[in-house]
Amino acid sequence: MRWWGVAGFIAVLSLSGCTGTPAEDSNFCAGAPPADWQTFGHGFVTQNCETCHSSTSENRESAPSYVFFDTAEEVWTYKDAVLTKATGDSPTMPPLGGTTADDRYLLQVWLTCGVEGQ
């Protein structure tokens, strides 16, 4: 391997743990605050998701008719989609925005570090 190949490989290894994403940062959950349905998820989902993703919502906008977030278990069913669409620096859900960076972080903590369905 040429010297730049080794240097490039080392650079990739050293940067891979610094992205702050759970998949790449093994310390993400170790330093995270506790978050579950009772302490965070229920309030967040009620405020930000259930307008369109509730089984009782009359106007679901363009939300899929089969996606409900009435319970923790239902949110966890769509965990990967929720993390992709509602966390990070540029979330696409909720479509009108309004979530804070702190809330998006706690959502990520809950669905990454929490116990499934809780």
N, C-alpha and C positions, 0 to 999 in steps of 0.2 A: 504494500500500500504506500502510495506516495505521501510525503509529509503533509500536504494540504488535505489529503484524504483523512489522515489521522486527526488533524486539527479540526476539520469539519465535523468528523464523527464526535469528537470531544465537545465541540460547541453545541451540537444537537443534544447530546446527553445532558449537558449542563443547563440548557434552556428548557428542556422538556419538563422539568419539575417546577418551573417558575411561572407557569401560565395561570395558576389560580383555579384551574378547572379540576373538578373532582377526579376525572379519569386520569389526569396527568399529575396531580399533586396528592401524594399519599398522606400528607399532613392536613388535608382539608378538614376532615371530620375531627381530628384530634384537638384542634383549637376552636372548633365551632360551638356556639351556644346551643343548648337543647332546644329542639323545636319538634312539636308533634301536632296532631289534629286539635287537641284540647288547647294547647298554649299558643298556637299560631295558625295552623292550617284552616280551621273552621272560619275564623274571622276573616282571613285573607280571601278565601274562596267566596264567602258570602258577599263581601264588599266588591270584589273584582271580577268574579267569574259567573256567579249564579244568575245574573241578569239574562244571560244567554244560555248558560249550561245547567239550568235547573229543570227538573222534571215538571215543575209547575209553571215555568216561564211561558207566557203567552206569545211573546215576540222574541224568538230566538235569533233574530237577524239572520246571519248565514251559518250559524253553528250547526254542525251535523246533528240530525235528529236522534241519533243513538248515543251521543256523548252527554252524560249527566255528571255533575259534580255535587250531588246531594250528600254523599258520605265520603269518608276518608278512603274507603275501599274503591269507590268509583274514581277518585282522583288518581290513586295509585295504579289503577288499570291503564291509565294514559300517561303515566309518569314520564316516559321519554319525550312524548310530544309536549307535555306541559313544560318540562325543563328546556326544550328547544325553543318553544314559542314565548315563554313568559319570564325567562331569566336572562342574565347577561346585560350588556350595555345598550343593546338596541332590540328590546323585545317587541314582538308583533302582537302580543296579547297582554292585556285587553286592547282591542283595536284603537280605542281612543286614549290609551295611555293612562297615566294617573298613578301608577305604582312607583314607589320610591326605590332607590338602589338598595336601601336597607331591607325593604320587604322582599325584593327579588333575591337578595342574598339569603334571607331566612327561608324562602321557598326552596331554594337550591339546597340548603342545609337539611330541611325537613325531608325532601324527596331523595336525597343522596345518603344522608347519615341516619335517618330515622328508621323505625321498624315498619315494614310494609303493612299498610292498612291502618296504621295508627297516627 
